Amino acid sequence: MVDERAALASARAQMVYDANKKSAGVAYLLCIVFGGLGAHRFYLGATGTAVAQLILWFLGWVTVFLAWIPLGIWVLVDLFLIPGMVREKNMAIADSFSFD
């Protein structure tokens, strides 16, 4: 009886993890299409830096595209950082299901 409950809890945790885990493919797609708006960072839960990218995007319109130079470099660097960001987010999701 106890083993069945543990197995059910483990199976349920696995299903919830699978439903909530983040995909590197989706993150790359968001970065390529909406990178300047920080969409990939919003998707991966990095809200603070996503807002910073969004602010740079809007500042680019005010500064005659000058703010887009650092934003473009940042998004380019993010293309290399996405796999680690996805792994870190998925590990945080998995850790939330740890059994004590």
N, C-alpha and C positions, 0 to 999 in steps of 0.2 A: 504494500500500500504506500509506504513512504517512497520507495523507488519509483512508483508510477507518478506520484506527485512531483518528484524531482525531475523526472523525464519530461512531464508536461510543462513544468516551469521552464526548463531548458529549451524545449521546443518553441514555447511561446516567446521567450527572450530572443531566440534566433529569428523568428518570424518578424518581430518588431524591429530588430536590428536590420534585417534585409529590407524592410519597408522604409527605414529612415536613413540608410547609408547613402553617402554621396558618391557620385560618379565623376571620374576624371574627364570622361568624354563630354559630359554636360558642362563641367567647369571650363574646359577648353573652348567649347562652342560659345558659351557666354562671354569668355574673355576675348575671343576673336570678333564677335559681332557687337557686343556691348561693353568692351573692355574699359573704355574711357568713363563709363558711367558706374564702374565698380560692380557690375552685376555678378561677376564670378565670385567676388569677395562677399557680397550679400548672401549668395547661395551657400558658401562655405562657412557662414556664420561669423565672418570677420567684419562686423558692422562698423566699427570705428574707422578702419582703414578704407572701407567701402565709401563711407560718407566723405572722407578726405579726398578720394578720387572723384567723387561726384562734385565736390566743391571746386576742385581743380578744373573739371570739365566746364562748369559755369563761369569760372574766372577766365577761362580761355576766350569766351565770347566778349568779356569786358576788356581784356587786355590785348585785343586784336590777335588772338591765337597764341600769345606768348606763353601762357600757362600750360599749353598743350605739349610743350617740349619736355618738361619733366614728367608730365603725365604719360606721354608716349614711351619714355624710357622705363617708367615704372611698370607699365602694362607689358612691355617687352620682357622685363625681368620676371614678371609674374608668370609668363609662359614657362619659365624654367622652374618656378616655385610651386606650381599647381600640384604636381604629384605628392610632394611632401605635405602640402596643406590638406589635400584630400585624405592622405593617410592619417594625419593628426586628428582631423575631424572624425573620421571613422573609428579611430581608437578611442576618442572621447565618448562616442556613442556606445561602443562596446563596453567601456568601463562603467557606464551608467547602469549596465545590467549585471554587474558583478554580484555574486551571491555571498553573503556573509555567514 
